[in-house]
């Protein structure tokens, strides 16, 4: 039996300290990692390296992260490749711009590199889905609209808070999968954030009031499962 090839991650950032930290942490997780501090070389490197996931900084010299993401998505080779942004920019405008160009997630550096590592392992090893770039998501009778932070149930449209929307969007994209409390924290709010079980339950109860009962269930191990 042939040995399984390690999953590949390409990281592009003009901060060499960040590159070294990420390279070391991802290597410890068993990934084959290539890092670049010049975004102008990223397209050529991506074509030859064939990464399973790409991490981009936002504010780099030409091309910047947004421009680079747009060019990558134009290439058939990378239309389904995960692209995550890791950036110091926390303003909603930058996050929306990144998602609009085809990024799958947007992680603020203040949330910590561990959060990024957890999310990479989530999509590459544990087969969770993190695809925030989708402007709308239809699951059963529910339609989620990212730009409006809203959910339509049948003909009724309801506004959600940002945390409620991200929580419902993640659960809906991973419908049928049992997800525990710590996993939800890591994938949604970052590994450095503490949110108690009771606080998460408040979000779940609020969502149930807005979308109706039965969509978000709990199994015998108290894990959350979305069923459309």
N, C-alpha and C positions, 0 to 999 in steps of 0.2 A: 504494500500500500504506500503510495507516494505521500510525502510529508506535506501538510497543509501550508500553503504560502501565507505569510503574515499580511494582514490588511495594511494598506498604505495611506498615509496622511501627508499632505503637502501643506506647509505653513508659509505664508507670505506676510512679512511685517518688517518695517524699517528699524524697529527696536531690537537690537541684537541680544539684549538681556532677556527680553520676552522669548525670542527664538530659542535661546539656549535652555531656558526653563521648560518650555513646551517640548522641545526635542527630548530632554531627559525624562520628563514625566510620561510622555507618550511611549517612549522606548521601554520604560519600566512596565507599561501595560501590554507590551508585546507587539507594538506596531512598528512597521518600517516607516521611518520619518525622513522627509526631505524638507529643509528650511531654506528660504530665500530672503535676503534683505533688499533686493532690487526688484520692484514690481515689473519692470520692463522685460525681465527674463522669465516671467511666470508662465506665459502661454507656452513657450517652447519647452520649459521644464515639465509642465503638466502633461503635454503630449507624450513626452518620452517616459515619464514616471508612472503615468496612468493611475492616479490616486483614487481611492475609494471615497475620500472625503477631503475637502479643501478648506483651510482656515485663512481668512483674509483680514488684514487690518483695514480700517476705513480711510484714515488720513495718511496716505503715502504720496510721494512725488509721482508725477505722471507715469503710468496711469494710476489713479487712486483706486481704492477698493471697489467703489461703485462701477467705475469704468471697466475694471478688470472682470468683475462678476458678469457684467453685461456681455463682454466679449467671450467669456467662457461659455455662457449659455447659448451663444450663437453656434457653437461647435457641437455637432451631433455626439461626439465622444463624451461631452460633459453635461448633456441636457438632463440626465437623471442622477448625476453625481451630487452628493450632499455638499453644500457650500454654507459654512458658518462664518459669521463676522464676529471678531473679537476686537472691541474698540473702547476707547475712553469716552466716546461721545454718547451721552445718555439722553439727548433731546429726542422726542418722538419723531421729529422731522427726519432725522438721520435713519432711525429704525425703519420708518415707512419707506424711505428711498431705497434702502438696502433690500427690503422684502420685495419692492416693486420691480427690482432688476433681476430677481430670481433667487435671492438668498433663502435658505431654509430656516435659519435662526440667527439671532442677534444677541450676543452675550457681552455685557458691559464688563470691562476689566476690573471694575471695583467689586464685582461679584466673585472674583477669584478664578485662577486657572483651574482649580479643582472642579469648578462647575462645568467648564468647557470639557475637561477630561471625562467627567461623568456622562455628559451629553453625547460625546463621541462614542463612548462604549455602549451607550443606550441604543444608538441607531446601528452601529456596526456589529456589536456582539449579541445584544439582547433582542434585536429586531423590533424595537419600538419605532414608531414613526414620529419624526419631528419635521414637519413641512409647513412652516408658517407663511411661506410665500404664496400659498393659495389664497386668493382674495375672497373666495366663497367655498364653503364646504357643505354638501348636501348629504345628510345621513337620515334615511327614513323620512319622517315628516318634518325634520328639522333642517333649516338652512341658516348657516352661520355666516355673517358678513364682517370681515375683519376691519375694513375701513370705518364702519359704523359702530363696531363693538356691539352688534345686535344679533338676536336669534329670532327666526320666524318659525313658529309652530303652526302648521296649517296656514291660516290667513292672518294670524295674530303675530305682530312684530313687537319684540320687547328689547329694550336697551339693557346691556349688562355693564357692570363695572369692568375695568381692565383685568383684574385678577380673575373674576368670574368667567370672562370670555376666554382667557388663556387656559384656564382649568377645563372648561367645557370643550374647547377646541382640541386640546391634547387627548382628553378622554374619548372624544368622538373619532378622532383619527386612529385611535388604538382600540376601537370597539371590540368587545369580546375578550380583551386581555385583562387579567387581574393585576392591579397596580397598587402597591402599598404606599403608606404615608411618606416614607423617606424618599421613595422614588419620585413622587409628585413634587416634593420640595426641590430635589436636585434638578429635575428637568424644567421646572417652571420658575423657581425663584432663586436658585443657586444654592450651593452646598453650605455657604456661610450664613444663610438665613435660618432663623429658628421660628418655626410655626408649630404650635402644639396641635395635638390630635383634635382637641375641642375647637380650636380656631379653624382648622380645615373643615370640620363638621359644619361650622356656621356657613362657610361658603357653599358646601353641598346642600344644606337646607335651603339657602337662598335660591340656588339654582333650581331646586325641586319646586319651589313656589312659583318660579317664573316659567319653567318649561313643562311642569307636570310630573307626577310620580311615575316610577317605573323605568326611567331612562338610566339613572345612576343607582346601581345596586351594590350590595356588599356580600361577599362570600363568607364561608365559615371561618376563614382566617382574617376577616375584617379588611380584606383588600377591596378596592373599588373596581367595578366593572360597568362599562357603558354598554347598554343594549338598546338599539333603535327599534 
